Amino acid sequence: MPETVRNPREVFRDAFLMQERIAALLREEPRTIPSLAAALQAPTRDVMLWLMAMLRYGVVEARGKADGEGYFRYALKEVKPWL
């Protein structure tokens, strides 16, 4: 089923809220982009943009090797104390 392409402004407007929801799901277990999209009931393309921003800023990290379809599982990065 083809996904509707949303206006990028709408996608970025939703980023903060959706990144919090993504973080909540990743606290439960590492997930792939398609499994996050299904849990959030959001387009895969949008979830990829939100997750890649989190990856860029060091909030999440890829775990292990890609699955048979080429998707990595992502998890929240562990926060290390200063001291």
C-alpha distances in whole Angstrom, upper triangle without the diagonal:
4,6,10,13,16,19,21,23,21,20,24,25,23,24,27,26,23,25,27,24,23,27,27,24,26,29,28,27,25,22,19,17,14,16,17,14,13,17,17,14,13,11,12,13,16,17,18,20,21,22,23,26,27,27,29,32,32,31,29,29,27,28,29,27,24,22,21,18,20,19,22,23,25,27,30,33,36,38,42,45,47,50
4,7,9,12,16,17,20,19,17,21,23,21,22,25,25,21,24,26,24,23,26,27,25,26,30,29,28,26,22,19,16,14,17,17,14,14,18,17,14,13,10,11,11,14,15,16,18,20,21,22,24,25,26,27,30,31,30,28,28,27,28,29,27,24,23,22,18,20,19,22,23,24,27,29,32,36,38,41,44,46,49
4,6,9,13,14,17,15,14,17,19,17,18,22,21,18,20,23,21,20,23,24,22,24,27,27,26,24,20,18,15,13,15,15,12,13,16,14,12,10,6,8,8,10,12,13,15,16,18,19,21,22,23,25,27,28,27,25,26,25,27,28,27,23,23,22,19,20,18,21,22,22,25,27,30,33,35,39,41,43,47
4,6,10,12,14,13,12,16,17,16,17,21,20,18,20,23,21,21,24,25,24,25,29,29,28,26,23,20,17,15,18,17,14,15,18,15,13,10,8,10,9,10,13,14,15,17,19,20,21,23,24,25,27,29,28,26,28,27,29,31,30,26,26,26,22,23,21,24,24,24,27,28,31,34,36,40,42,44,47
4,7,9,12,10,10,13,15,14,16,19,19,17,19,22,21,20,24,25,24,25,28,29,28,26,23,20,17,16,19,18,14,16,19,16,14,11,8,10,8,9,12,13,13,15,17,18,19,21,22,23,25,27,26,25,26,26,28,30,29,26,26,26,22,22,21,23,24,24,26,27,30,33,35,38,40,42,46
4,6,8,7,7,10,11,11,13,17,17,15,17,20,19,19,22,24,23,24,28,28,28,26,23,21,18,17,20,18,15,17,19,16,14,11,9,11,9,8,12,13,12,14,17,17,18,20,22,22,24,26,25,24,26,26,29,31,30,27,28,29,25,25,23,24,25,24,26,27,29,32,33,37,39,41,44
4,5,5,7,9,10,11,13,16,17,16,18,21,21,21,24,25,25,26,29,30,30,29,26,24,20,20,23,20,18,20,22,18,17,14,12,14,12,10,14,15,13,14,18,18,17,20,22,22,23,26,25,25,27,28,31,33,32,30,30,31,28,27,25,26,27,26,28,28,30,33,34,37,39,40,44
4,5,5,6,8,10,11,14,15,14,16,19,19,19,21,24,24,24,27,29,28,27,24,22,18,19,22,19,17,20,21,18,18,14,13,14,11,9,12,13,10,11,15,15,14,17,19,18,20,23,22,22,24,25,28,31,30,28,29,30,26,25,23,24,25,23,25,25,27,30,31,34,36,37,41
4,5,5,6,9,10,13,14,14,16,18,19,19,22,24,24,25,28,29,30,28,26,24,21,22,24,21,19,22,23,19,19,15,15,16,14,11,14,15,12,13,16,16,15,18,20,19,20,23,22,23,26,27,30,33,33,30,31,33,30,28,26,27,27,25,26,26,28,31,31,34,36,36,40
4,6,5,6,9,12,12,12,14,17,17,17,20,22,22,23,26,27,28,26,24,23,19,20,22,19,16,19,20,16,16,12,12,15,13,10,13,14,12,12,16,17,15,18,20,20,21,24,22,23,25,26,29,32,32,30,30,32,29,28,25,26,26,24,25,25,27,30,30,34,35,37,40
4,5,5,6,10,11,10,11,14,14,14,17,19,19,20,23,24,24,23,21,19,16,17,19,16,13,17,17,14,14,10,10,12,10,6,9,11,8,8,12,13,12,14,17,17,18,20,19,19,22,23,26,28,28,26,27,28,25,24,22,22,22,20,22,21,24,27,27,31,33,34,38
4,5,5,8,10,10,11,14,15,15,17,19,20,20,23,25,25,23,22,20,17,19,20,17,16,19,19,16,17,13,13,14,12,9,11,12,9,8,12,12,10,13,15,15,15,18,17,18,21,22,26,29,29,27,28,30,27,26,23,23,23,20,21,21,22,25,25,29,31,32,35
4,6,7,9,10,11,13,14,15,17,19,20,21,23,25,26,25,23,23,20,21,22,19,17,20,20,16,17,14,15,16,15,11,13,15,12,11,14,15,13,15,18,18,18,21,19,20,23,25,28,31,32,30,31,33,30,29,26,26,25,23,23,22,24,27,27,30,31,32,36
4,6,6,6,8,10,11,12,14,16,17,18,20,22,23,22,20,20,17,18,19,15,14,17,16,12,13,11,12,14,13,9,10,13,11,9,12,14,13,14,17,17,17,19,17,18,21,23,26,29,29,27,28,30,28,26,23,23,22,20,21,20,22,25,25,28,30,32,35
4,6,5,6,9,10,10,12,14,15,16,18,20,21,20,18,18,15,17,18,14,14,17,16,13,15,12,13,14,13,9,9,11,9,6,9,11,9,10,13,14,13,16,14,15,18,20,23,26,27,25,26,29,26,24,21,21,20,17,18,17,19,21,22,25,27,28,32
4,6,5,6,9,10,11,13,15,15,17,19,20,20,19,19,17,19,19,16,16,19,17,14,16,14,16,17,16,12,12,14,12,9,11,13,10,10,14,15,13,15,13,15,18,20,23,27,28,27,28,31,28,27,23,22,21,18,18,16,18,20,20,23,24,26,29
4,6,5,7,9,10,11,13,15,16,18,19,19,18,19,17,19,18,14,14,17,15,11,14,13,15,16,16,13,12,15,13,10,12,15,13,12,16,17,16,18,15,16,19,21,24,27,29,27,28,31,28,27,24,23,21,18,18,16,19,21,21,25,26,28,31
4,5,5,6,9,10,11,12,14,16,17,16,15,15,13,15,14,11,11,13,12,8,11,9,12,13,13,10,8,11,11,7,9,12,11,11,14,16,15,17,14,14,17,19,21,24,25,24,24,27,24,23,20,19,18,15,15,14,17,20,21,24,26,28,31
4,5,5,6,9,10,10,12,15,15,15,14,14,13,15,15,11,12,15,13,11,14,12,14,14,14,11,9,11,10,6,7,10,9,7,11,13,12,13,10,11,14,16,18,22,23,22,23,26,24,22,19,18,16,13,13,11,14,16,17,21,23,25,28
4,5,5,6,9,10,11,13,15,15,15,16,15,17,16,12,14,16,13,11,15,14,16,17,17,14,12,14,14,10,11,14,12,10,14,16,14,14,11,12,16,18,20,23,25,24,25,28,26,25,21,20,18,14,13,11,14,16,16,20,22,24,27
4,5,5,6,9,10,11,13,14,13,14,13,15,13,10,11,13,10,8,11,11,14,15,16,13,11,14,14,11,11,15,14,12,15,18,17,17,13,13,16,18,19,23,24,23,23,26,24,24,20,19,16,14,13,12,16,18,18,22,24,27,30
4,5,5,6,9,10,11,10,10,11,10,12,11,7,9,11,9,8,12,11,13,13,14,12,9,11,12,9,8,12,12,10,12,15,14,14,11,10,13,14,16,19,21,19,20,23,21,20,16,15,13,10,10,9,13,15,17,21,23,26,29
4,5,5,6,9,10,10,11,13,13,15,13,10,13,15,12,11,15,15,17,16,17,15,12,14,14,11,9,13,12,9,12,14,13,12,9,9,12,14,15,19,21,20,21,24,23,22,18,16,13,10,8,7,10,12,13,17,19,22,25
4,5,5,7,9,11,11,14,14,16,14,11,13,14,11,11,15,15,18,17,19,17,14,16,17,14,13,16,16,13,15,18,17,16,12,12,15,16,17,20,23,22,22,26,24,24,20,18,15,12,10,9,13,14,15,19,21,24,27
4,5,5,7,8,8,11,11,13,10,8,11,11,8,9,13,14,16,15,18,16,12,15,16,13,12,16,16,14,15,19,18,17,13,12,14,15,15,18,20,19,19,22,21,21,17,15,12,10,9,10,13,15,17,21,23,26,29
4,5,5,5,7,10,11,13,11,9,12,13,11,12,15,16,18,16,18,17,13,14,16,13,11,14,15,12,13,16,16,14,11,9,11,11,12,15,17,17,17,21,20,19,15,13,10,7,5,6,10,12,14,18,20,24,26
4,6,8,10,13,15,17,14,12,16,16,13,14,18,19,21,20,22,20,16,18,19,16,14,17,17,14,15,19,17,15,12,11,13,14,14,17,20,20,20,24,23,22,19,16,13,10,8,7,10,11,13,16,19,22,24
4,7,9,13,15,16,13,12,15,15,12,14,17,19,21,20,22,21,17,19,21,18,16,19,20,17,18,21,21,19,15,13,15,15,14,17,20,20,19,23,22,22,18,16,13,11,9,10,13,14,16,19,22,25,27
4,6,10,13,14,11,11,14,15,12,15,18,19,20,18,21,20,17,17,20,18,15,18,19,16,16,20,20,18,15,12,13,12,11,13,16,16,16,19,19,19,15,13,9,9,7,9,12,13,16,19,22,26,27
4,7,10,12,10,10,13,14,13,15,17,18,19,16,19,18,15,15,17,16,12,15,17,14,13,17,18,15,13,10,10,9,8,10,12,12,13,16,16,15,12,9,5,5,5,8,11,13,16,19,22,25,27
4,7,8,6,6,10,11,10,12,14,15,15,13,15,15,12,12,15,14,11,14,16,14,13,17,18,16,14,11,11,9,9,11,12,11,11,14,14,13,9,8,5,5,7,10,13,16,19,22,25,28,30
4,6,5,6,9,10,11,12,14,14,13,10,13,14,10,10,13,13,10,12,15,14,13,16,18,17,15,12,11,9,10,11,11,9,9,12,10,10,6,6,4,6,9,12,15,18,21,24,28,30,33
4,6,5,6,9,10,10,12,11,10,7,9,10,7,6,10,10,8,10,13,12,12,15,17,17,15,12,12,11,13,14,14,12,12,14,11,11,7,8,8,8,11,14,16,20,22,25,29,31,34
4,5,5,6,9,10,10,10,9,6,9,11,8,9,12,13,11,13,16,16,16,19,21,21,19,16,16,14,15,17,16,13,12,13,11,11,8,10,10,11,14,17,20,23,26,29,32,35,37
4,5,5,6,9,10,10,11,9,12,13,10,11,15,14,12,15,18,17,17,20,22,21,18,16,16,14,15,16,16,14,12,14,13,13,10,11,9,11,13,15,19,21,24,28,31,33,36
4,5,5,6,8,8,10,8,11,11,7,9,12,11,9,13,15,14,15,18,19,18,16,13,14,14,15,17,18,15,15,17,15,15,12,12,10,10,11,13,17,20,22,25,28,31,34
4,6,5,6,5,6,5,9,8,6,9,11,11,10,13,15,15,16,19,20,20,18,16,17,16,18,20,20,17,17,18,16,16,13,14,13,13,15,16,20,23,25,29,31,34,37
4,5,5,7,8,8,12,12,10,12,15,14,14,17,19,18,20,23,24,24,21,19,20,19,20,21,21,19,17,18,16,17,14,16,14,15,17,18,22,25,27,31,34,36,39
4,6,8,11,11,14,13,11,13,16,14,14,17,19,18,19,22,23,22,19,18,19,19,19,21,22,20,19,20,19,19,16,16,14,14,15,17,20,23,25,29,31,34,37
4,5,9,10,12,11,9,12,14,12,12,16,17,16,18,21,21,22,19,17,19,19,21,23,24,21,21,23,20,21,17,18,16,15,16,17,20,23,25,28,31,34,36
4,7,9,12,11,10,13,15,14,15,18,19,19,21,23,24,25,22,20,22,22,23,25,25,23,22,23,20,21,18,19,18,18,19,20,24,27,28,32,35,37,40
4,6,8,7,7,10,12,11,12,15,16,17,19,21,22,23,20,19,21,21,22,25,25,22,21,23,20,20,17,18,18,17,19,20,23,26,28,31,34,36,39
4,5,5,6,9,10,11,12,14,16,17,18,20,22,23,21,20,21,20,22,24,24,21,20,21,18,18,16,17,18,17,20,21,24,27,29,33,35,37,41
4,5,5,6,9,10,10,12,14,15,16,18,20,21,19,17,18,17,19,21,20,17,17,18,14,14,12,14,14,14,17,19,22,25,27,31,34,36,39
4,6,5,7,9,10,11,13,15,15,16,19,20,19,18,18,18,20,22,21,18,19,20,16,15,13,15,16,16,19,20,22,26,28,31,34,36,39
4,5,5,6,9,10,11,13,14,15,17,19,17,16,18,18,21,23,23,20,21,22,19,18,16,17,17,16,18,19,21,25,26,29,32,34,37
4,5,5,6,8,10,11,12,14,16,17,15,13,15,15,17,20,20,17,18,20,17,16,13,14,13,12,14,15,18,21,23,26,29,31,34
4,6,5,6,9,10,10,12,14,15,14,12,13,13,16,18,18,15,16,18,15,14,11,12,12,11,14,15,17,21,23,26,29,31,34
4,6,5,6,9,10,10,13,14,14,13,14,15,18,21,21,18,20,22,19,17,15,15,15,14,16,16,18,21,23,26,28,30,33
4,6,5,7,9,10,11,13,11,11,13,14,18,21,21,19,21,23,20,19,16,15,15,12,14,14,16,19,20,23,26,27,31
4,5,5,6,9,10,11,9,8,10,11,14,17,17,16,18,20,18,16,13,12,11,9,10,11,13,16,18,21,24,26,29
4,5,5,6,9,10,10,9,10,11,14,17,17,16,18,21,18,16,13,12,13,10,12,12,14,17,18,21,24,26,29
4,5,5,6,9,9,9,11,13,17,20,20,19,22,24,22,20,17,16,16,13,14,13,14,17,17,20,23,24,28
4,5,5,6,5,6,9,11,14,18,19,19,21,24,22,20,16,14,14,10,10,9,10,13,14,17,20,21,25
4,5,5,6,5,6,8,12,15,16,16,19,22,20,17,15,12,12,9,10,9,9,13,14,17,20,21,24
4,6,8,8,9,11,15,18,19,19,21,24,23,20,17,15,16,13,13,12,12,15,15,18,20,21,25
4,6,8,10,13,16,20,21,21,24,27,26,23,20,18,17,14,14,12,11,13,13,15,17,18,22
4,6,7,11,13,17,19,19,22,26,25,22,19,16,15,12,11,9,7,10,10,12,15,16,19
4,7,11,13,17,19,19,22,25,24,21,18,15,14,10,9,6,6,9,9,12,15,16,20
4,7,9,13,15,16,18,21,21,18,15,12,10,6,5,4,5,9,10,14,17,19,22
4,6,10,12,13,15,19,19,16,13,10,8,6,6,6,6,9,12,14,18,20,23
4,7,8,9,12,15,15,12,10,6,6,4,6,9,9,12,15,17,21,23,26
4,7,9,11,15,15,13,10,7,5,6,7,10,10,12,16,18,21,24,26
4,7,9,12,14,12,10,7,7,9,10,14,14,15,19,21,24,27,28
4,6,9,11,9,8,6,8,11,13,16,17,19,22,24,28,30,32
4,7,7,5,5,4,7,10,13,17,18,21,24,26,30,32,34
4,5,5,5,6,8,12,15,19,20,23,26,28,32,35,37
4,6,7,10,12,15,19,22,24,26,30,32,36,38,40
4,6,9,12,15,18,22,24,27,30,32,36,38,41
4,7,10,13,16,20,21,24,27,30,33,35,38
4,7,9,13,16,18,21,24,27,31,33,35
4,6,10,13,15,18,21,23,27,29,32
4,7,10,12,15,18,21,25,27,30
4,7,9,12,15,18,22,24,27
4,6,9,12,15,18,21,24
4,6,9,12,15,18,21
4,6,9,13,15,18
4,6,10,13,15
4,7,9,12
4,7,9
4,6
4
